[in-house]
Amino acid sequence: MDELLQKPQLISSINYANWGIGLTLLVIFTLIFQYLFRNFALVASNRRLFASHFLYYSISIFLIITTIKSSLALSLGLVGALSIIRFRTAIKEPEQIIFLLGLTAISIALAAEQFLLSSFSVILFAIISIIRNRRYAKHDLLTQDFLIVHFKYANSTQSLIQSLLAISGIAQLTNYENQAGNYRILFQLENAEISVIQAVESLLQENQITDATVKISQSFA
C-alpha cells in the first residue's frame, strides 16, 4: 500500500494557493468578458442572456483542466467522455463563438497558472473589442446595425412589417415580440443611411401609430 501511495500519478500535485488565485482571477476576467459582450459585441441575440452563462462556462473549463493536467489517464478518459456531448442549439453568430473561445483560452491559461499571460490576453481582447466597436460605429453606412421599433397597435402587423421591409436599407426581420399589443420588432440593416429612421417614422404615421419609438442599435439589447 505504501508503494502505491508513493506513485506520482496517485498524489495530487495541485498547488491550492495558486488554484485560489487562478479562480479569483477567473471570476474577475469573466466579469470583464460579460461587460465587453454586453456593451461592445455586434450581435443580434440577447446579449445579457448569453453573457449570463459565461461564469458557469469558464469555471467548468477551469475545473476540468485543473483536474486532468496532472493525470494522463484522466485526460484520455475525458476526451472519450466529452466526445458524446452535443449542443442542441447551434451558436449562429461568429462573435459568440469568439467570446467563448476567448473564455476557454483564459480558463486554460489560469488553470495552467499562467497568470501574467492570461492578464495580458484579457487586456488585449478588451482593447480589440472596444476598437472594433468604435470603428463600426463611425461608418457612414449602417451595415452591422439593427433597427428597433417599439409601438402599440391593435390591428394585424403583417402588412405593416412587409411595408417596413420594403424600405431601402432594411434587410430582414430578426426578432419579433408582442405582449398584449405592445410590439417590439428588430430589423437588421444592410448598407442603410441614417435617413432610414425618418422613412420608418413616416410609415408608422401613415398607419396612425403616433407613440412609436424608433432607434438604431449595434446589437439587440
Secondary structure by P-SEA (a helix, b strand, c coil): ccccccccccccccaaaaaaaaaaaaaaaaaaaaaaaaccccccccccccccaaaaaaaaaaaaaaaccccaaaaaaaaaaacccccccccccaaaaaaaaaaaaaaaaaaacaaaaaaaaaaaaaaaaaaaaaaaaaccccccbbbbbbbbbcccaaaaaaaaaaccccccccbbbbcccbbbbbbbbcccccaaaaaaaaaaaaacccccccccccccc
